[in-house]
Amino acid sequence: MAFPDYRAADAIAVRASVKLLDGPLDLTLPTPCAGWNLADLLAHMTVQHLGFAAAARGESWPLARWTPPPLAADPAAAYAAAAEEVIAAFAAADLSADIELAEIAPVPIPAWRGLGAHTIDYVVHGWDVAQTLGLTWELPEEVLVETLPIAEAVPATTKAFAAPIAAPAGASTMDRILLRLGRVPR
């Protein structure tokens, strides 16, 4: 069976999110994620990378481990290390194998689906961080085109994202992704 391979898109989005953290960070800034400041978002993103990396390696990562621990002394460095760990884990993964992602599904899912979930998460969370820091979030159009169908496949009732918002005619690919996942492009 043929399946999509999002590894290149994932690595581009994840590494672009790391670059946003180069410089002084005010961890108290509010983010587009309701109720989260930058510290909360970075803690979430870091533990997500670690959990997806463990899954890609075939390791157990129980639901309790998905709760973000307190931030490291250097949250940007910890995030960057976790980012490289997940990229390496997916690079070595058999995408046709089943993996366990307790936070996403109660049963094992194909690794390629888990990779897709990770990819869309970092296309959007990268945007969240950029918005928080007043930076521009730009990804190559081919990455956005590749990930738009992932966003469109996310159930409208998911707890992972806010309810979808209708995209106006002529909306950019990035705006269509954001709106589909309940974000309001600025």
Buried (B, 14 or more C-beta within 10 A) or exposed (E): EEEBBBBBBBBBBBBBBBEBBEEEBEBEBBBBBEEBBBBBBBBBBBBBBBBBBBBBBBEEBEEEBBEBEEBBEEBBEBBBBBBBBBBBBBEEBEBEEBBBBBBBEEEEBBBBBBBBBBBBBBBBBBBBBBBBBEBEBEBEEEBBEBBBEBBEEBEEEEEBBBEBBEBEEEBEBBBBBBBBBBBEBE
